[in-house]
Amino acid sequence: MITPLVGNLNTAGWLTRGASEHPDQAAIIADKTGRRVTYGELDRWTDAMARGLLAHGIGEGTRVLVLVRAGIDLIGLTYALFKAGAVPVLIDPGMGRAAFLGCVEQIAPTAFVGIPLGHVIRLIFPRSFRSVKTVVTAGPRLFWGGPTLEGLAKTAGGAQLASRADTDEAAVLFTSGSTGPAKGVVYTHGMFNAQVRELAAIYDFRAGEVDLAAFPLFSLFDLAFGMTSVIPDLDPSKPGKCDPAKVTRALQQHKCTTAFGSPAIWRRVAPWASANGVQFPDLERVLIAGAAVPPALVAELRRALPNGDVGTPYGATESLPVANHWGRDILDTTAALSLQGKGTCVGRPAPGITVRVLRITDEPLPAWSDADEVARGTIGEIAVSGDVVTRTYANRPEATAAAKILDSAGVTWHRVGDLGYLDHDGRLWFCGRKSERVETANGPLYTDCVEGRIAPHCEGRRVALIGLGARGSERPAIVVEGPRAPGIETALRGEGFDVFFRDAMPVDVRHNAKIHRTQLKAWAQGQTGLTAR
């Protein structure tokens, strides 16, 4: 049971508490290098860095663009910024140069902490970084000025923890841009603390556990739970290319009790474990997030977990967690319905989350109206409210207006942008992204519903529904990953689809799991000579 922070709600208070309760316990272990830092060491290190940041004018409310490689340094720097009262801004550079620089201009940070390559980028593209007044180098400093993180970590003095309230801005986390323009999501310290509370309630995380944090930022939460966070030897920008033997070794060597990662990782680890007769008896739970998780992957992975289960958390950067579904329930009850085209069940809403389903529209809904809700069992757009739901996007009022609804009680609802429904047992089902629905002359088709239904024809391959031609009269098509297979093609054409085969799907940079259907549509229309209007 997690005891909540009281009084000062600075998110870094979780680390300070952990250092007090178990100072000699490993906080983070980098599996590739063997480097490890205890709670006590991390607390003292981040105190010193925070004091150094403050001495250079990086303090309460300062938005700080962070461009540091995932690992112990990134986690330590983030907690140091929290302790200083500053606001780390995290943008995934893997989204591409133009998109990344556009995000930097949009957020207009006043400070920048980056690796040397980041500073070179800053100097090459000064217009995008023109708001930056203070710079810090993570690593060797070359010809530019400013302090280094190593130097800041030597700053003398005592403990440092800025006082923060629940509504104070804590961080700006950018969406991946996989299904639309990347946006900066504003988190408050109260929201981070609510996330800790909700995650603990769902997953029963306990102090002393060991987590394989295959999504690096989950290490931030590990420290709140008093767990040891193991950062595996993989490229976090390419999780789909991880070495399953290295992931397996980390799980076994560190006796991990929990793990969190993209479906792309477990698509490699699960079959490797099966082929090599590997079991993970220490694992109590494997959490898979970042895209819909096929039941076949759940089944294969569960066979390697004699004492554990697979969880499939559902949520978004703007609202996490929303719901969770356990593998045993997927395989026992909902997988068969997915094969019937009912979509992907993501489970029951988290304890602090309220879910409603709204009529499908691409227009803003400035005020809540019960008339916009659809009946139970009807597909619509998922909207959520609760303490973990963010209120605004940074410097993007038009995006905030499009995604947020204020009800008469002053509660903010977030339109997730996903389509789905609540069934009569109170479970939430995901049917696909709103922007990726296919509007045919005979009515709409939803990606997850169609792809679940055709899965038996596709030999376990990844598939994607797209629409060819103009919206409203789109011709449905299926793109199949891998070499052409006449049997698959015949079966899908018999279902009324155009069929394309492609060596690899274009996927998001964060999880390598969400398929870029807009890119697929443009590619497929290029194959056929069709144009969208």
C-alpha positions as CSV (number, residue, x, y, z in Angstrom):
1,M,0.0,0.0,0.0
2,I,1.5,3.4,-1.1
3,T,1.2,6.2,1.5
4,P,0.6,9.4,-0.5
5,L,2.7,12.5,-0.2
6,V,1.2,15.2,2.0
7,G,2.1,18.8,2.4
8,N,4.8,19.3,-0.1
9,L,3.6,17.4,-3.2
10,N,6.9,17.8,-5.1
11,T,7.2,14.5,-7.1
12,A,10.8,14.2,-6.0
13,G,9.5,13.6,-2.5
14,W,9.1,10.0,-3.4
15,L,12.9,9.7,-3.9
16,T,13.6,11.5,-0.7
17,R,11.3,9.1,1.2
18,G,12.9,6.1,-0.4
19,A,16.4,7.3,0.6
20,S,15.2,7.6,4.1
21,E,13.5,4.2,4.3
22,H,16.0,2.1,2.3
23,P,19.1,4.1,1.5
24,D,21.3,1.1,0.5
25,Q,18.8,-0.5,-1.8
26,A,19.7,-0.3,-5.5
27,A,17.5,2.4,-7.1
28,I,18.6,2.0,-10.8
29,I,20.8,-0.6,-12.5
30,A,22.0,-0.1,-16.1
31,D,22.2,-3.7,-17.3
32,K,24.5,-2.9,-20.2
33,T,27.3,-1.3,-18.2
34,G,26.6,-2.7,-14.7
35,R,26.5,0.8,-13.3
36,R,24.1,1.0,-10.3
37,V,23.1,3.7,-7.9
38,T,21.4,3.3,-4.5
39,Y,18.5,5.4,-3.2
40,G,20.8,7.2,-0.8
41,E,23.4,8.0,-3.5
42,L,20.7,9.1,-6.0
43,D,19.1,11.4,-3.4
44,R,22.4,13.1,-2.5
45,W,23.5,13.3,-6.2
46,T,20.2,14.9,-7.2
47,D,20.3,17.3,-4.3
48,A,23.7,18.6,-5.4
49,M,22.5,18.9,-9.0
50,A,19.4,20.8,-7.9
51,R,21.5,23.2,-5.9
52,G,23.7,23.7,-8.9
53,L,20.8,24.3,-11.2
54,L,19.4,26.9,-8.8
55,A,22.8,28.7,-8.7
56,H,22.6,29.1,-12.5
57,G,19.0,30.5,-12.5
58,I,17.2,27.2,-13.3
59,G,14.5,27.1,-10.6
60,E,10.8,27.3,-9.9
61,G,8.8,27.3,-13.1
62,T,11.7,27.3,-15.5
63,R,10.9,25.1,-18.5
64,V,14.0,23.1,-19.3
65,L,14.4,21.2,-22.6
66,V,16.1,17.9,-21.8
67,L,18.0,16.1,-24.5
68,V,19.9,13.4,-22.6
69,R,20.2,9.7,-23.5
70,A,17.9,7.4,-21.6
71,G,19.5,5.9,-18.5
72,I,20.6,6.7,-15.0
73,D,21.7,10.2,-16.0
74,L,18.3,11.1,-17.5
75,I,16.4,9.8,-14.4
76,G,18.7,11.6,-12.1
77,L,18.5,14.9,-14.0
78,T,14.7,14.7,-14.1
79,Y,14.5,14.3,-10.3
80,A,17.1,17.1,-9.8
81,L,14.9,19.4,-11.9
82,F,11.9,18.4,-9.8
83,K,13.9,19.2,-6.7
84,A,14.8,22.6,-8.0
85,G,11.1,23.3,-8.9
86,A,12.0,23.4,-12.6
87,V,9.9,21.8,-15.3
88,P,11.6,19.2,-17.5
89,V,10.4,19.2,-21.1
90,L,10.8,15.9,-22.9
91,I,10.6,15.6,-26.7
92,D,11.4,12.4,-28.6
93,P,14.2,13.4,-31.1
94,G,13.3,10.3,-33.1
95,M,10.2,12.0,-34.5
96,G,12.5,13.6,-37.1
97,R,14.4,16.8,-37.3
98,A,11.7,19.1,-38.6
99,A,9.1,17.9,-36.2
100,F,11.5,18.0,-33.3
101,L,12.6,21.6,-34.0
102,G,8.9,22.6,-34.4
103,C,8.2,21.2,-30.9
104,V,11.1,23.2,-29.5
105,E,9.8,26.4,-31.0
106,Q,6.3,25.6,-29.8
107,I,7.4,25.1,-26.2
108,A,9.9,28.0,-26.1
109,P,12.1,26.7,-23.2
110,T,14.3,29.1,-21.4
111,A,16.9,26.5,-20.4
112,F,18.5,23.6,-22.2
113,V,20.3,20.5,-20.8
114,G,21.7,18.3,-23.5
115,I,24.5,16.0,-24.7
116,P,27.2,17.6,-26.9
117,L,25.3,16.5,-30.1
118,G,22.3,18.4,-28.8
119,H,24.3,21.5,-28.4
120,V,25.6,21.2,-31.9
121,I,22.0,21.0,-33.1
122,R,21.2,24.1,-31.0
123,L,24.0,26.0,-32.7
124,I,23.1,24.9,-36.2
125,F,19.4,25.8,-35.8
126,P,19.6,28.9,-33.5
127,R,16.1,30.1,-34.5
128,S,14.4,27.1,-32.9
129,F,16.4,27.6,-29.7
130,R,16.2,31.4,-29.6
131,S,14.2,31.3,-26.3
132,V,17.0,29.5,-24.5
133,K,19.0,31.7,-22.1
134,T,20.8,29.1,-20.0
135,V,22.6,26.0,-21.2
136,V,24.1,22.9,-19.4
137,T,26.1,20.2,-21.0
138,A,25.6,16.5,-20.1
139,G,29.0,15.2,-20.9
140,P,32.1,17.0,-22.2
141,R,31.6,20.6,-23.0
142,L,33.3,21.8,-26.2
143,F,33.5,25.5,-27.4
144,W,30.1,26.7,-25.9
145,G,29.7,28.1,-22.4
146,G,27.7,27.1,-19.4
147,P,28.2,24.4,-16.7
148,T,28.3,20.7,-17.0
149,L,26.2,18.2,-15.1
150,E,29.3,16.8,-13.6
151,G,30.2,20.2,-12.3
152,L,26.7,20.8,-10.9
153,A,26.8,17.5,-9.1
154,K,29.7,18.8,-7.0
155,T,27.7,21.8,-5.6
156,A,28.0,21.9,-1.9
157,G,25.1,22.2,0.6
158,G,22.3,20.2,2.2
159,A,19.1,18.7,1.0
160,Q,17.0,20.5,-1.6
161,L,13.3,20.0,-2.3
162,A,11.3,23.0,-3.6
163,S,7.8,23.3,-2.2
164,R,5.3,22.3,-4.9
165,A,1.5,22.2,-4.7
166,D,-0.8,19.8,-6.6
167,T,-1.6,22.4,-9.3
168,D,2.0,23.5,-9.9
169,E,3.5,22.5,-13.3
170,A,5.8,19.5,-13.0
171,A,6.7,18.5,-16.6
172,V,5.8,18.8,-20.2
173,L,5.8,15.5,-22.0
174,F,5.3,15.5,-25.8
175,T,3.2,13.0,-27.5
176,S,5.0,10.8,-30.1
177,G,3.3,12.4,-33.1
178,S,2.4,8.9,-34.4
179,T,-1.3,9.8,-35.1
180,G,-1.1,13.5,-35.5
181,P,1.1,16.5,-34.7
182,A,3.2,16.1,-31.5
183,K,1.8,18.2,-28.6
184,G,3.3,19.1,-25.3
185,V,1.1,17.7,-22.5
186,V,1.3,19.7,-19.2
187,Y,1.6,17.6,-16.1
188,T,1.2,18.9,-12.6
189,H,2.8,17.5,-9.4
190,G,-0.7,16.5,-8.3
191,M,-1.2,14.5,-11.5
192,F,2.0,12.6,-11.1
193,N,1.1,11.7,-7.5
194,A,-2.4,10.6,-8.7
195,Q,-0.7,8.3,-11.2
196,V,1.4,6.7,-8.5
197,R,-1.7,6.1,-6.5
198,E,-3.7,4.6,-9.4
199,L,-0.9,2.4,-10.6
200,A,-0.3,1.0,-7.1
201,A,-4.0,0.3,-6.7
202,I,-4.1,-1.7,-10.0
203,Y,-0.8,-3.5,-9.9
204,D,0.0,-3.8,-6.2
205,F,3.6,-2.7,-6.7
206,R,5.6,-3.2,-3.5
207,A,8.9,-1.7,-2.2
208,G,11.8,-4.1,-2.8
209,E,10.5,-5.4,-6.1
210,V,12.7,-5.3,-9.2
211,D,11.3,-3.9,-12.5
212,L,12.7,-4.3,-16.0
213,A,11.9,-0.8,-17.3
214,A,12.0,-1.4,-21.0
215,F,10.3,2.0,-21.4
216,P,12.9,4.1,-19.7
217,L,10.6,6.8,-18.2
218,F,8.8,4.1,-16.2
219,S,11.9,4.3,-14.0
220,L,10.5,7.5,-12.6
221,F,7.5,5.6,-11.2
222,D,9.7,2.7,-10.0
223,L,11.4,5.1,-7.5
224,A,8.0,6.2,-6.2
225,F,7.1,2.6,-5.4
226,G,10.5,1.8,-3.7
227,M,11.4,-0.7,-6.4
228,T,14.7,-1.3,-8.1
229,S,14.6,-0.2,-11.8
230,V,16.7,-2.2,-14.2
231,I,17.3,-0.5,-17.6
232,P,17.8,-3.3,-20.2
233,D,20.5,-3.4,-22.9
234,L,18.4,-2.2,-25.8
235,D,18.0,1.0,-27.9
236,P,14.9,2.7,-26.5
237,S,14.3,4.3,-29.9
238,K,14.2,0.9,-31.6
239,P,12.6,-1.5,-29.1
240,G,11.4,-3.7,-31.9
241,K,15.0,-4.6,-32.8
242,C,16.0,-5.6,-29.3
243,D,18.0,-8.8,-28.7
244,P,15.6,-11.2,-26.9
245,A,18.6,-13.1,-25.4
246,K,19.8,-9.9,-23.7
247,V,16.3,-9.0,-22.4
248,T,16.0,-12.6,-21.1
249,R,19.3,-12.4,-19.4
250,A,18.4,-9.2,-17.6
251,L,15.1,-10.6,-16.4
252,Q,16.8,-13.7,-15.0
253,Q,20.1,-12.2,-13.6
254,H,18.3,-9.5,-11.7
255,K,15.3,-11.7,-10.7
256,C,12.9,-9.2,-12.0
257,T,9.4,-9.4,-10.5
258,T,7.8,-7.0,-12.9
259,A,8.4,-5.7,-16.4
260,F,7.0,-2.9,-18.6
261,G,7.5,-2.5,-22.3
262,S,6.2,-2.2,-25.8
263,P,4.4,-5.1,-27.7
264,A,7.4,-4.9,-30.1
265,I,9.7,-6.1,-27.4
266,W,7.5,-9.0,-26.3
267,R,6.9,-10.0,-29.9
268,R,10.6,-10.9,-29.9
269,V,11.1,-12.2,-26.4
270,A,8.0,-14.5,-26.2
271,P,8.8,-16.7,-29.2
272,W,12.5,-16.7,-28.3
273,A,11.6,-18.0,-24.8
274,S,9.2,-20.6,-26.3
275,A,11.8,-21.8,-28.7
276,N,14.5,-22.1,-26.0
277,G,12.3,-23.5,-23.3
278,V,12.8,-20.5,-21.1
279,Q,10.6,-19.7,-18.1
280,F,10.4,-16.6,-15.9
281,P,9.3,-17.9,-12.5
282,D,10.2,-14.6,-10.7
283,L,8.0,-12.5,-12.9
284,E,4.6,-11.6,-11.2
285,R,3.4,-9.3,-14.0
286,V,4.5,-8.2,-17.5
287,L,2.8,-5.0,-18.5
288,I,2.5,-4.4,-22.3
289,A,1.6,-0.9,-23.5
290,G,1.9,1.4,-26.5
291,A,-0.5,-0.3,-28.9
292,A,-3.3,-2.9,-28.9
293,V,-1.9,-6.3,-27.8
294,P,-3.1,-9.4,-29.8
295,P,-4.4,-12.3,-27.7
296,A,-1.9,-14.6,-29.4
297,L,1.0,-12.7,-28.0
298,V,-0.7,-12.7,-24.5
299,A,-1.1,-16.5,-24.7
300,E,2.5,-17.1,-25.9
301,L,4.0,-14.9,-23.2
302,R,1.8,-16.4,-20.4
303,R,3.2,-19.8,-21.1
304,A,6.6,-18.5,-19.9
305,L,5.1,-17.1,-16.7
306,P,4.4,-20.0,-14.3
307,N,3.7,-17.6,-11.4
308,G,2.6,-14.4,-13.2
309,D,0.2,-12.8,-15.7
310,V,0.2,-10.3,-18.5
311,G,-1.4,-6.9,-18.0
312,T,-2.4,-4.6,-20.9
313,P,-2.6,-1.0,-19.5
314,Y,-4.6,1.4,-21.6
315,G,-4.2,5.1,-21.6
316,A,-2.5,8.0,-23.3
317,T,0.2,10.6,-22.6
318,E,-2.7,12.9,-21.6
319,S,-4.5,10.3,-19.3
320,L,-2.7,7.3,-17.8
321,P,-3.8,4.8,-16.5
322,V,-7.4,4.6,-17.9
323,A,-7.9,0.8,-17.7
324,N,-6.2,-2.6,-17.4
325,H,-7.0,-6.0,-18.7
326,W,-5.3,-9.2,-17.4
327,G,-4.2,-12.0,-19.6
328,R,-6.2,-14.7,-17.9
329,D,-9.4,-12.7,-18.6
330,I,-8.4,-12.0,-22.2
331,L,-7.9,-15.6,-23.0
332,D,-10.9,-16.9,-21.0
333,T,-13.5,-14.3,-22.1
334,T,-12.7,-11.6,-24.5
335,A,-10.2,-13.0,-27.1
336,A,-13.0,-15.0,-28.8
337,L,-15.1,-11.8,-29.1
338,S,-12.1,-10.0,-30.7
339,L,-12.0,-12.7,-33.4
340,Q,-15.7,-11.9,-34.0
341,G,-14.8,-8.3,-34.8
342,K,-15.8,-6.7,-31.5
343,G,-12.5,-4.9,-31.0
344,T,-9.9,-5.2,-28.3
345,C,-11.0,-5.3,-24.7
346,V,-8.8,-3.0,-22.5
347,G,-10.5,-4.0,-19.3
348,R,-12.3,-2.1,-16.6
349,P,-11.6,1.5,-15.8
350,A,-9.0,2.3,-13.1
351,P,-10.5,3.2,-9.7
352,G,-10.1,6.9,-10.1
353,I,-11.2,7.1,-13.7
354,T,-14.7,7.8,-15.2
355,V,-15.3,6.8,-18.8
356,R,-18.0,8.0,-21.2
357,V,-18.4,7.4,-24.9
358,L,-19.4,10.2,-27.2
359,R,-20.9,10.5,-30.7
360,I,-18.2,10.5,-33.3
361,T,-17.3,14.0,-34.6
362,D,-14.2,15.7,-35.7
363,E,-15.4,19.0,-34.4
364,P,-14.6,20.5,-30.9
365,L,-17.1,20.0,-28.1
366,P,-16.6,23.1,-26.0
367,A,-19.1,22.2,-23.3
368,W,-20.3,18.8,-21.9
369,S,-23.7,17.7,-23.0
370,D,-25.3,14.4,-22.0
371,A,-26.9,14.5,-25.5
372,D,-23.4,13.8,-26.9
373,E,-23.2,10.4,-25.1
374,V,-24.1,7.2,-27.0
375,A,-25.9,4.2,-25.6
376,R,-24.0,1.4,-23.9
377,G,-22.5,-0.9,-26.5
378,T,-22.5,1.7,-29.2
379,I,-19.1,2.7,-30.7
380,G,-18.1,6.3,-30.2
381,E,-15.2,8.4,-29.0
382,I,-13.8,7.5,-25.6
383,A,-13.7,10.4,-23.1
384,V,-12.2,10.2,-19.6
385,S,-12.0,12.3,-16.4
386,G,-10.1,11.8,-13.2
387,D,-7.1,13.1,-11.2
388,V,-4.7,11.7,-13.7
389,V,-6.3,13.5,-16.7
390,T,-4.3,16.4,-17.9
391,R,-6.0,19.8,-18.5
392,T,-4.0,21.5,-21.2
393,Y,-1.4,21.3,-24.0
394,A,1.5,23.7,-23.6
395,N,1.1,26.8,-25.9
396,R,-1.5,25.0,-28.0
397,P,-5.0,26.5,-27.2
398,E,-6.5,25.1,-30.4
399,A,-5.4,21.6,-29.5
400,T,-6.7,22.0,-25.9
401,A,-10.1,23.2,-27.3
402,A,-10.2,20.2,-29.7
403,A,-9.4,17.6,-27.0
404,K,-10.8,18.9,-23.7
405,I,-14.4,19.4,-22.6
406,L,-15.4,21.2,-19.4
407,D,-18.6,20.0,-17.7
408,S,-21.0,22.1,-15.5
409,A,-19.2,21.0,-12.4
410,G,-15.9,22.3,-13.7
411,V,-14.5,18.8,-14.4
412,T,-12.2,18.5,-17.4
413,W,-12.9,15.6,-19.8
414,H,-10.2,14.4,-22.2
415,R,-11.3,13.2,-25.6
416,V,-8.8,10.3,-26.1
417,G,-9.1,10.3,-29.9
418,D,-9.8,6.5,-29.7
419,L,-13.0,4.9,-30.7
420,G,-14.6,2.2,-28.5
421,Y,-17.5,1.3,-26.3
422,L,-18.5,0.2,-22.8
423,D,-20.1,-3.2,-22.8
424,H,-22.9,-4.2,-20.5
425,D,-20.4,-5.7,-18.0
426,G,-18.7,-2.3,-17.6
427,R,-15.6,-3.3,-19.7
428,L,-14.1,-0.8,-22.1
429,W,-13.3,-1.9,-25.7
430,F,-10.9,-0.2,-28.1
431,C,-11.9,-0.2,-31.8
432,G,-9.3,2.0,-33.3
433,R,-8.1,5.6,-33.7
434,K,-10.9,8.1,-34.7
435,S,-8.6,9.6,-37.4
436,E,-8.0,6.1,-38.9
437,R,-11.6,5.0,-39.4
438,V,-12.4,4.0,-42.9
439,E,-15.5,5.8,-44.3
440,T,-17.0,3.6,-47.1
441,A,-20.2,4.1,-49.0
442,N,-21.7,1.4,-46.9
443,G,-20.7,2.9,-43.6
444,P,-17.6,3.2,-41.3
445,L,-15.1,0.4,-40.7
446,Y,-12.9,0.5,-37.5
447,T,-9.3,-0.8,-37.6
448,D,-9.2,-3.0,-34.5
449,C,-12.6,-4.5,-35.2
450,V,-11.7,-5.5,-38.8
451,E,-8.1,-6.6,-38.0
452,G,-9.3,-8.8,-35.1
453,R,-11.9,-10.5,-37.3
454,I,-9.4,-11.2,-40.2
455,A,-6.6,-12.4,-37.9
456,P,-7.3,-16.1,-38.5
457,H,-6.6,-15.6,-42.2
458,C,-3.2,-13.9,-41.7
459,E,-0.9,-16.5,-40.2
460,G,0.1,-14.4,-37.2
461,R,1.3,-11.5,-39.3
462,R,0.7,-7.8,-38.5
463,V,-2.0,-6.3,-40.7
464,A,-3.5,-2.8,-41.1
465,L,-6.8,-1.6,-42.4
466,I,-6.7,1.5,-44.6
467,G,-9.1,3.2,-47.0
468,L,-8.3,4.0,-50.6
469,G,-9.8,7.0,-52.3
470,A,-11.9,9.9,-50.9
471,R,-13.4,9.8,-47.4
472,G,-17.1,8.8,-47.6
473,S,-16.5,6.5,-50.5
474,E,-13.2,4.8,-49.5
475,R,-12.4,1.3,-50.7
476,P,-11.3,-0.8,-47.8
477,A,-7.8,-2.4,-48.1
478,I,-5.6,-4.6,-45.9
479,V,-1.8,-4.2,-45.8
480,V,-0.1,-7.4,-44.7
481,E,3.4,-7.4,-43.3
482,G,5.8,-9.9,-45.0
483,P,6.2,-11.5,-48.4
484,R,3.2,-12.1,-50.6
485,A,1.2,-15.2,-49.7
486,P,-1.5,-16.3,-52.2
487,G,-3.6,-18.0,-49.5
488,I,-3.8,-14.9,-47.4
489,E,-4.6,-12.8,-50.4
490,T,-7.4,-15.1,-51.6
491,A,-9.0,-15.2,-48.2
492,L,-8.9,-11.4,-47.7
493,R,-10.1,-10.7,-51.2
494,G,-13.0,-13.1,-50.5
495,E,-13.8,-10.8,-47.5
496,G,-14.1,-7.8,-49.9
497,F,-10.7,-6.2,-49.3
498,D,-8.0,-5.0,-51.7
499,V,-4.8,-6.6,-50.5
500,F,-1.2,-5.3,-50.3
501,F,2.0,-6.9,-49.0
502,R,4.8,-4.9,-47.6
503,D,8.1,-6.0,-46.0
504,A,7.8,-3.9,-42.9
505,M,5.2,-1.6,-41.4
506,P,6.0,2.0,-40.7
507,V,5.7,2.4,-36.9
508,D,6.0,5.0,-34.2
509,V,9.4,6.0,-32.8
510,R,8.4,5.5,-29.1
511,H,7.1,2.0,-29.0
512,N,7.7,0.6,-32.5
513,A,4.1,-0.7,-32.2
514,K,1.6,1.8,-33.5
515,I,1.3,1.5,-37.3
516,H,1.5,4.7,-39.3
517,R,-1.6,4.1,-41.3
518,T,-1.5,7.5,-43.0
519,Q,1.9,6.6,-44.5
520,L,0.5,3.2,-45.5
521,K,-2.5,4.8,-47.2
522,A,-0.2,7.2,-49.2
523,W,2.0,4.3,-50.2
524,A,-0.9,2.0,-51.2
525,Q,-2.6,4.8,-53.2
526,G,0.7,5.3,-55.0
527,Q,0.6,1.6,-55.9
528,T,-2.9,2.0,-57.4
529,G,-2.7,5.5,-58.8
530,L,-5.6,6.6,-56.5
531,T,-5.6,10.0,-54.8
532,A,-7.4,11.1,-51.6
533,R,-9.6,14.1,-51.6
